[in-house]
């Protein structure tokens, strides 16, 4: 009789633990929430409509101690103000919600590749560029991030709002004044920062000498006036991060169109700040760079008539604004 009583108590205890630490059984327990919805919105400080870029959503839930619990994934998002992720299987407690939007698997991967429940922590998780080697030849998908603390209660219906922040920059280039030719050109940005931590910060290396470098490379098209244009998306720029290096070069001859000599800087962040010292990297997500060669000869390193415009702000080489 005592043995049966012990078994009964053990089963009762296990059942109570399951109720506390696993999803609520809605049909059996009245005091569990019935509807938990997570909505998403944008920080519209830049004035750009980013919603068109949201076609995937990955919502990760970590417990109060930072351990992974769930991933809610939607690979066919039709984004609107009414869009939400249903998290109704969560039990009452304190959580950390982390969302990555636009995380297509052609552009991005997580490290570790598979999160283990109650083992993987958000502090050890990374979101990385999905690169096979040191070249990225496809334009990566725009990426968005949000993280909030969330307390789920026994209230029947609960809603959470997650403001999405864009984590990539779009760099557009266009030339003016180049002679017509049949050569092929490429736009390139060299970088070392290829991953984010799950707190939204870039995974910055303390030792730049040992950091692996890679290049974004995009072919240049030509407009009706035979001028070059191209686009590269990169992980977000900041004055505090390692400076990406910009280059435009002639693939046919191997000659660098810009920079054309050692005096011209290829430091992208430096160029932006020289064009507009008050540029706000937190609010500016797109950079339109126009290189106006005018009547100059781009093959002549002594011809310093080049004018660079970034988002309408001019840098004139003859004013020594392009020199390190």
C-alpha positions, 0 to 999 in steps of 0.5 A, a space after each residue: 500500500 505504501 509503495 502504491 502511495 509513493 508511485 501516486 505521489 511521484 506521478 502527481 509531482 511529475 504532472 505538476 512539473 510538466 504543467 509549470 515548465 511545458 506549454 499549457 494544455 488549453 483544454 484542461 486548465 482554465 488559468 492558462 492564456 488562450 491567445 498570445 500574439 506578437 505583432 511587428 512594426 517599424 522604426 520609421 525615422 528614416 522615412 523609408 518603407 521597409 515593409 516590402 522587404 519582409 517576407 520571412 520571420 523567425 521569432 526565437 523565445 528564450 527563458 528568463 535565464 537565457 536558454 532557448 525554448 522555441 522558434 516560430 518560423 514563417 517563410 511566406 510572410 505577407 506583411 501588414 500592420 495586422 501581421 502577427 506570430 501566434 505564441 499561444 503555447 507559451 506558459 506564464 512566465 518571463 521570456 526574451 523574444 528575439 526576431 530576425 526578419 528577412 532571414 532567408 537561408 541563401 543569405 544567412 545562417 545561425 550558429 549553432 545551426 540547430 538550437 537545443 531546448 534548455 541548452 542553447 543560450 542567446 549569448 552564444 547564438 550568432 546570425 551569420 552571412 551564409 558565405 561558402 568562401 571569401 566572396 559574396 556575389 549575390 546581393 544579400 537580403 535586407 535584414 531586420 531585428 527586434 528584441 524585447 523582454 516579455 512577461 506572459 500572464 494567465 490573462 486569456 488574451 495577450 499582445 506584444 509589439 516588437 519594433 523592427 530595426 533594419 540591420 543592413 545598409 544599401 550602397 548604390 553607385 552610379 557614374 557620370 562622365 565615363 567614356 563609352 566602352 565595351 569593358 565589364 566593370 565590378 563594384 566591390 566592398 571589402 569587409 571583415 564583419 560578417 555576423 551579429 550576436 543575438 543581442 543585435 550587436 555586430 560580432 566585432 573582433 578585438 584582433 583585426 589582424 586575425 579576422 577573416 576578410 571577405 568581399 561583396 562583389 556585384 557586376 556593374 550594369 550600364 545605363 542608356 548613357 553607358 554609365 555604370 551603376 550597381 548595388 551592394 547590401 552590407 551589414 549595418 555601418 557604424 562609426 565604431 566598426 571596422 571600415 569597409 573598403 570600396 572599389 570599382 574596377 575594370 574586369 576587362 583590363 584589371 584597372 581600378 577605376 576608383 580608387 585610381 591612385 594611392 591618395 584616394 581613400 577607399 574607406 566607405 565610412 570615411 567617405 560618408 562622414 566627409 560628405 556629411 559630417 553629421 550623418 546619422 548612421 542609425 537613421 540612414 539606411 541607403 547611400 546613393 554614391 555618384 562619381 562624377 568624372 566630368 571631362 577628366 581622364 579617369 586613367 590619369 592619376 594626376 587629373 583630380 577633377 573627380 566629384 563624389 556625391 553621397 546622398 546629395 552631399 558633395 566631396 571635391 577631390 581638388 579640395 583634398 577631401 578624398 585623401 587620407 
